Amino acid sequence: MTFGTWLFTKMRGELVGTDSDGNRYYQDKRMIPGMRRRKRWVIYNGEPEASRVPADWHGWLHYTTNTPPPAGGLPRRPWQKEHLPNLSGTPLAYHPPGSALAETRDSKPKPYYEAWRP
């Protein structure tokens, strides 16, 4: 976090809540004349990566909903997966078979098509 962001948050920010990652969500303390809504922002816990914002808070940040999600998050359906941030550029990133970065170099990629044989 830069000094300017820290100062702006201290002077004008009102803490709305936090998520399971420890990211803190703020909104402007007051309504600015001429503006229709308060400014909203997030202070990341660790590396600032936008894909670390869960869907519950994403809706609030982008003014889809005016009520922040509850402390434990919104109720989940059985078919919903847990939020997973973007893993590109990390050791956990996906590498398809045949990639130079795949764990086993002897794995060959699948062919694009399979010839039909009667």
Contacts in CASP RR format, 6 or more apart in sequence:
PFRMAT RR
TARGET T0000
AUTHOR 0000-0000-0000
METHOD contacts of the structure
MODEL  1
MTFGTWLFTKMRGELVGTDSDGNRYYQDKRMIPGMRRRKRWVIYNGEPEA
SRVPADWHGWLHYTTNTPPPAGGLPRRPWQKEHLPNLSGTPLAYHPPGSA
LAETRDSKPKPYYEAWRP
1 43 0 8 1.000
1 44 0 8 1.000
5 43 0 8 1.000
9 26 0 8 1.000
9 41 0 8 1.000
9 43 0 8 1.000
12 28 0 8 1.000
12 29 0 8 1.000
12 30 0 8 1.000
13 26 0 8 1.000
13 27 0 8 1.000
13 28 0 8 1.000
13 29 0 8 1.000
14 26 0 8 1.000
14 27 0 8 1.000
14 28 0 8 1.000
14 29 0 8 1.000
15 24 0 8 1.000
15 25 0 8 1.000
15 26 0 8 1.000
16 25 0 8 1.000
16 26 0 8 1.000
16 27 0 8 1.000
16 40 0 8 1.000
16 60 0 8 1.000
16 68 0 8 1.000
17 24 0 8 1.000
17 25 0 8 1.000
17 68 0 8 1.000
17 71 0 8 1.000
18 24 0 8 1.000
18 25 0 8 1.000
19 25 0 8 1.000
19 53 0 8 1.000
19 54 0 8 1.000
19 56 0 8 1.000
19 57 0 8 1.000
19 73 0 8 1.000
20 54 0 8 1.000
20 72 0 8 1.000
20 73 0 8 1.000
21 45 0 8 1.000
21 52 0 8 1.000
21 54 0 8 1.000
22 45 0 8 1.000
23 42 0 8 1.000
23 43 0 8 1.000
23 44 0 8 1.000
23 45 0 8 1.000
23 52 0 8 1.000
23 53 0 8 1.000
23 57 0 8 1.000
24 42 0 8 1.000
24 43 0 8 1.000
24 45 0 8 1.000
25 40 0 8 1.000
25 41 0 8 1.000
25 42 0 8 1.000
25 43 0 8 1.000
25 57 0 8 1.000
25 60 0 8 1.000
25 61 0 8 1.000
25 68 0 8 1.000
26 40 0 8 1.000
26 41 0 8 1.000
26 42 0 8 1.000
26 43 0 8 1.000
27 38 0 8 1.000
27 39 0 8 1.000
27 40 0 8 1.000
27 41 0 8 1.000
28 38 0 8 1.000
28 39 0 8 1.000
28 40 0 8 1.000
30 38 0 8 1.000
31 37 0 8 1.000
31 38 0 8 1.000
32 38 0 8 1.000
37 63 0 8 1.000
40 60 0 8 1.000
40 61 0 8 1.000
40 63 0 8 1.000
41 61 0 8 1.000
42 53 0 8 1.000
42 57 0 8 1.000
42 61 0 8 1.000
44 52 0 8 1.000
49 85 0 8 1.000
49 86 0 8 1.000
51 85 0 8 1.000
51 86 0 8 1.000
52 85 0 8 1.000
53 61 0 8 1.000
54 73 0 8 1.000
54 83 0 8 1.000
55 83 0 8 1.000
56 69 0 8 1.000
56 73 0 8 1.000
56 74 0 8 1.000
57 68 0 8 1.000
57 69 0 8 1.000
58 64 0 8 1.000
59 65 0 8 1.000
60 66 0 8 1.000
60 67 0 8 1.000
60 68 0 8 1.000
60 69 0 8 1.000
87 93 0 8 1.000
87 94 0 8 1.000
93 101 0 8 1.000
95 101 0 8 1.000
95 102 0 8 1.000
95 103 0 8 1.000
96 102 0 8 1.000
96 109 0 8 1.000
97 107 0 8 1.000
97 108 0 8 1.000
97 109 0 8 1.000
97 110 0 8 1.000
98 105 0 8 1.000
98 107 0 8 1.000
98 108 0 8 1.000
98 109 0 8 1.000
END
